[in-house]
Amino acid sequence: QVQLRESGGGLVQTGGSLSLSCAASERTLSSGVMGWFRQVPGREREFVALITFTSGNVVYADDVKGRFTISKDNAANTIHLKMTDLKPDGTDVYSCGGLPRPWAVAFMAGKVDVWGQGIQVTVSS
């Protein structure tokens, strides 16, 4: 069973930048899609961004377009999320997810085969 390990969370001020990474333990997802969701306490988990490993297609949630950049390192089975101009949302938990097929629409709907443990991102005002 492939495992996903997130890294890079922490505390940042409003308007600041932070990068997250998610490494897959094996190449099971190498033909599929990986990406990020986030969850604010008391709210549903929401889609943030995805990238397909084979074609490199990316999709972003509307509220992060122009501020977040998702990228991949195929050799390392890793994706990165560069977040800039962060808004004062308090503490969100960002979770990495993966699907072994490049089904972007399913992924955006949360139909993810494997999840990471989640990592906290706190944006202070």
N, C-alpha and C positions, 0 to 999 in steps of 0.2 A: 504494500500500500504506500503510494507516494505520500510524502509529508512536505508541508510548506512551512518555512521558517521566516518570519518577518524580522526586520531590524530597522533601526533608525528613528524611532519615535522620540518624543520628548516635549519640552516646553519651549515655546517661541512666542515672541511678542506679535501683536497685530501688525500686519504688513510685512512680516518676516518670511523667511524661507526655511524649508525643511525637506529632507529627502528620505524616502522609505525604500527598502529593498525587500524582495521576497525570493527566496531560493527554494527550488524544488529538489527533493532528495534523489530523484532519478529522472530519466528522460521520458517518463510516461506522458507528459504534457507537451512534448516537443513538436507535435503536429496539431496542437490545440490552441486554447486561449487561456490567458491568465489576466488577472486584473485586480481591482480594488473596490471594496465597498466600505462604507463608514456607517457608524451608528452612534447617535446621540442618545443618552439615557431617556427612556420613555418614548422613543420613536422607533419606527421600523428601520431596519438596515436599508441603506440606499446605495445605488450604483454610483461609482465615481469615474472609473476609467478601465479600459481593457486594451489588450494588444494581442493579436494573433501571431503565433510564433513563425509560421511558414511565410505568410505574406507581409507581415508587419503592419497590417491594418490596425488603426487605433480608433477608439470611440471614447468620447468624454461626455459626462453629464453637463448640461447647459451651464450650471453655475460655476464650473471649474474651467471651462474653455478659456484659453488665453492665459490662464494662471498655472495650470498643472501640465506636466509633460510626462508621459509614460514611455519607457523605452525597455529594450530587452537585450540580454546577452545570451544568445543561443548556446554557446559553448559551456556556459556556467549554469544553464537552466534557471536563469534569474531575470526578474524584472525589477525596474526601478521606477519610482514616482517622485518627480521633482515638483515640489509645491512652493509656489511663490505668492506674494501678496495675500497671506493667510488672513482670514476674517476672524473676528473674536467670537468663535462658536463655543468657547468653553472647552470641555474635554470630549473629544470624539474617540471612538475606538475604530481604527482602520483594520480591516481584515482582507487578507489576500485570498483569492480563490482561483481554482483551476478546473478546466474541463478538457478532456483529451481530444475533443473534436473542435474545429474552429467555428462553433455555433455561437456567434456573437449575440444574437437576439435572445437565445436561451440563457446565456450567461448574464446579460443585463437584467433578465427577469429573476435572477437569483438561483437558477437551476444549475448549481455548481456541484461538481463531484467531490471536491476536496477543499477544505478550508484551513487556513492557518489559525493560530491561537488568537490573533488579534494583537494590536499594539496601540498604545495610547498616544494621542497627539493633543496637547493642550495649547490653545492660543489665548494668551492673556491680553486684556484690553489696556 
